[in-house]
Each structure stands twice: as structure tokens, then as C-alpha cells.
């Protein structure tokens, strides 16, 4: 599958363009497209506090996985690289889980996500 731009990028300009798209994709998936349902239901502690019968605590891993799958598919669409998609799924899951467990702050969570995007491009260029 071919991505929106050459991946791995061949020039610094292409690398910057891919990073920009990955950042934009992350912002899109983490804010307007995440929605209140996934934002709340991916966090088992919030579900436990809510005690909402329509949102049982047991759904949190499914909601976390759905959220991370959307991010991973965005990375795949941009890069055309399924391996990078899989790496994004796993890393996004781990990073968001750490945030939901209060191991990281919101700012640390976001910084880790953006650093991952840069690392994907750098590793692809060096590979």
C-alpha cells in the first residue's frame, strides 16, 4: 500500500512533510474523532467511578483498542507501512494506558505520542 507521501522519505523536506501529516493525523484522532465515549470508556478508573450500567467497566480494553486502532490506521494511511501501523497500535496502547493509570501527565502523554511519530520517520530513513 502506498501512503500519502514517500515512506521512507528520501529527503529532509519529505521527512518534514511526513512528520507534519503524522502530527496532524494524531491531533485529528485524539481530539475531534475520539469523542466522549472512547475518551471516557478507555479509562477503567473513570468507568468505575461512573458506575453507569450502559458503560460497564469490562469494556475499557475494547475501547482502548478501538481508539488505538484508529490511530494506527491513520499512520498506515499516511505512511503506507503496515509495520509502522502495528508499532503505532502497540505504543499508543501502552502510552495511553500509562496516562489512564496516572503514571504520566497529559503533557507527557502527548509528548510521547509526538516523539513516536518523529522516531518512525527517522528509523525509516536510516533503515
Secondary structure as UniProt FT lines:
FT   HELIX           12..30
FT   TURN            31..34
FT   HELIX           35..41
FT   HELIX           44..50
FT   TURN            53..54
FT   HELIX           57..59
FT   HELIX           60..79
FT   HELIX           82..100
FT   TURN            101..102
FT   HELIX           106..126
//
